[in-house]
Amino acid sequence: MGRHNPLLPTSSSSNSNSAESFNSDHERLVERSPQDVGSSTVNFLCRVFRFLRRFKPGGRLDGGWRSEEEEKVYSWLYTIAKSNKDLVFEYVQSTERGLSFLEAEKRLKENGPNAPLEYTFPSWWHLLWNAFFHMFNIILIVLSVIAYMTSDNYNGIIMVVLVLISVSLRFYYEYSSSKAAMKLSEFVGCPIKVQRCAGRVVQTELVVQSDQKDIVPGDIVVFEPGDLFPGDVRLLSSKHLVVSQASLTGESGTTDKMADLQENDSTPLLDLRNICFMGTNVVSGSGTGLVVSTGSKTYMSTSFSRIGKQKPPNDFEKGVRHISYVLIVVMLIVVTIIMLTEYLTSLNPIESFLFGISVACALTPQMLPLIVHTCLAKGATAMAKDRCVVKSFNAIRDMGSMDILCIDKTGTLTMNQAIMVDHLDSWGTRKELVLQFAFLNSYFKTDQKYPLDDAILAHVYTNGFRFQPSKWTKIDEIPFDFIRRKVSVVIETKALTTERNKKFSDRFVVMKGAIEEVMKVCSFTESPDNGRIIPFSSEDYQRILKLAEEISNDGLRLIGVAIKKLTMQPNKERKEEESVESHMVFLGVITFYDPPKDSAKQALWRLAEKGVKAKVLTGDSLSLTIKVCKEVGIRTTNMITGPELELMDQEAFHETVLRATVLARLTPSQKLRVVQSLQMAQNHIVGFLGDGINDSLALDAANVGISVDSGASVAKELSDIILLEKDLNVLVAGVERGRGTFGNTMKYIKLSVTANVGSTLSLLVATLFLRFEPLTPKQLLIQNFLYSIGQIAIPWDKMEEDYMKTPRRWLKMDLLVFILWNGPLCTLCDAAALLFIWFYYGADTVVDEDFFRTCWFVEGLLMQTLVIHHIRTEKVPFIQVMASWPVILSTVVISSIGILLCFTPIGKHMGFVPLPLSYFGFLVVLFLTYFIVGRIIKSLYIHIYKRWL
């Protein structure tokens, strides 16, 4: 408890004024440093700069530095940690007796509930509106209305259904993911013991239970093992306080906290020993603390408040949106010219308008939403067979573009279990006696079995040691706890007979635990020469510490083993004052290792072959991480730790993150910044594999968030893909599925846009050249409908092995350049057909309009149907490579329907006439020429741009 400051009020009535100045004092302390005091000009310019910075688009997403909110929290907590208790009470306007009930209630109204996040859940209609209001959806809706106006109800229904599919899927996934941040409330839902003061004349200190959401800054909280901290707390008193910060750091270890010290700026924030953070919990010990921050102003809240706000823009979606804008511009220009030309020819405004709308429908890739979602759904089904649950369809496509995979060490590269490696004496020599007594300790302890005990027992049993525990009897046990960090058992052998036939029992105290704690109670050790017991000197102490450091640097864990022999006669109890755990003989150490998975090295090699670089982001120690990385084949020449990253400026941060392959001792915020740096500053597509609360920030920000079925609920909610097996080989299969999905999607986009633009330009040329419509609106819509139906088979196409070897992503201007190279070829083929029909058949009179339209209809449909075989591969179609059977079948069926339609009564009703055999001979020559010229264009394009799809 801090000493009472006479300047502070003590009554509940006077306390009521303190909350009014709390927020202003808080802002003053966290925003202004001592050197800034009095510099009004600098402060004014800073405020102007911060105001103007609000208008900068994109926000600060590069991960190279902390946000403004985080800077405030960091500054505030360091100010609190460096100050003495009296000053801290003044900062938060509280007293050593705590707040009055009236004052706490007033502050609660002013600050709001102590929720871990200020997260506003979006309404369903808001999400639905965002899902609907997309340029491509608007185009389809407008065209569907126009289709109804032209009595083409069937085509109008198709476009409406496509819009409904796209909007429904997007709405569903956004609605589901928006709830993930609310899962953080799981960590702060227990009752809190709070010290409050009551009484008007004589104030009495009361300890009451309060709900976490009712805690306010200035409250004094009382905590003991198992309690969660309801906010950021400055310790007032502590007794053997040990805290777990796993929810923030990801490390399974614990941290000692102390109230009676003042920190400095050189200490990393999470290593401050007099500050406890919201969301962490007490492992052992007890104490009291002053709440200095609650709600959105805590360290956890400012870090985790980024959930749902940091996902980078999707290149694919931006590309589709840009293409939609381009199509609108082309549509407006071409359709306007066609409508004016048609009107000047026919002088019929209604007919001109209907024909122009039909051209607009032909220009629009109507099947885009259906093809895209079918590709993704097919990929999700395939990944489900690989034991992957896909929550976000877009993540499948991003898996194909991913070029960096950030992974945690524990459970991903390693088996997440301890295996005993060796048993060494204090000189580093293997000695069986050390293993024997470690085994007896693990065998007889009953309080709680830990993984290290199981590892020792398994090592003894599997390696044929015969220590005969049946010859020993357990007498007593001193259990393990997080303060002592050691466990002792008292055992004795069965009765032994001496030379004088007197029975004695040999009793031993066998201890094992943390190496430092074991050495504290040791007074003797064994000589390396003859095994005699010798005094435990300071040189021995330093030698063992150096041995322990070398073992730790090799990535191994270790525990110390010590014994003490008690020889007593039967029925004669030892004196009560005799200390069991004292004057022990240090025997040696037992070393353990969390081995890498057998499949990890192979999986990382396969990922590297496919152009995916692995980076290890972990909260564990650097030495342990290095050993694991070396064994699985990850280079360790470039390494960095979280505290070192914290000292870097933005430029150095970005360069280091890009170069480093091993990043250890990272906090959740640092993991987030690493992911964002790779995304925004280095332009990489980043995947993140994590399963803990501490991974949730990075999971949410990564292009592909990956968790496992056994992960924390928050991690699973925020992930895009959930692995039912924590095996990197599953990810390799996912990368292959993603690239296949991306490739098939790009096939359709490049195919449909190129063919549609080419055919639309052909219609423009034909309209300008002819004195009549090259196709009637009904014929044009039927042609477009048949062509669109044939494209449904594209998601079932196969991708070549060469395409799967490197990451694939949407490149700016790639589609536009592709259209400029390949679109004119389609137009030239259509123009060649027009000239052939015009001059060969003499179709230059009004009487031959139906014949011309039939020829143009068949040529255009076959061209758009066959062009997929040219665009789908870098190789020569039908010779070097064949498409999948669904695509071939689709091509044959649609082409046959288009040809046979001309010879049916339905075709006659639509204005078609039978075609001569000579025309089909011309089409064979035309399409052979198309594929030959197309091959030349394809080779030049690949030579220049080094890619095709």
Secondary structure, DSSP 8 states (H G I E B T S, - for coil): -----TTS--SHHHHTTHHHHHHHHHHHHHH--GGGTT-HHHHHHHHHHHHHHTTSTT-S-SSSS--HHHHHHHHHHHHHHHS-HHHHHHHTT--TT-EEHHHHHHHHHHH----S-------HHHHHHHHH--HHHHHHHHHHHHHHHTT-HHHHHHHHHHHHHHHHHHHHHHHHHTTGGGGGGGGG-S-EEEEEEE-SSS-EEEEEEE-GGG--TT-EEEE-TT-B-SSEEEEEEEEEEEEE-HHHH--SS-EEE-SS----TTS-GGG-TTEE-TT-EEEEEEEEEEEEE-GGGSHHHHHHTTTTT-----HHHHHHHHHHHHHHHHHHHHHHHHHHHHHHHH--HHHHHHHHHHHHHHHS-TTHHHHHHHHHHHHHHHHHHTTEEES-HHHHHHHHH--EEEE-STTTTB-SS-EEEEEEETTS-B-HHHHHHHHHHHHH--S---HHHHHHHHHHHHTT----GGGEEEEEEE---TTT-EEEEEEEES-EE-TT--EEEEEEEEEEE-HHHHHHTEEEEE-TTT--EEE--HHHHHHHHHHHHHHHHTT-EEEEEEEEEEEE-TT----TTS-SSSSEEEEEEEEEE--B-HHHHHHHHHHHHTT-EEEEE-SS-HHHHHHHHHHHT---SSEEEHHHHHT--HHHHHHHHHH-SEEES--HHHHHHHHHIIIIIT---EEEE--SGGGHHHHHHSSEEEEETTS-HHHHHH-SEEESS--HHHHHHHHHHHHHHHHHHHHHHHHHHHHHHHHHHHHHHHHHHSSS-SS-HHHHHHHHHHHHHHGGGGGG----TGGGGS-----TTHHHHHHHHHHHHHHHHHHHHHHHHHHHS---SGGGHHHHHHHHHHHHHHHHHHHHHHHS-SS-BTTTB---HHHHHHHHHHHHHHHHGGGSHHHHHTT-----HHHHHHHHHHHHHHHHHHHHHHHHHHHHHS---
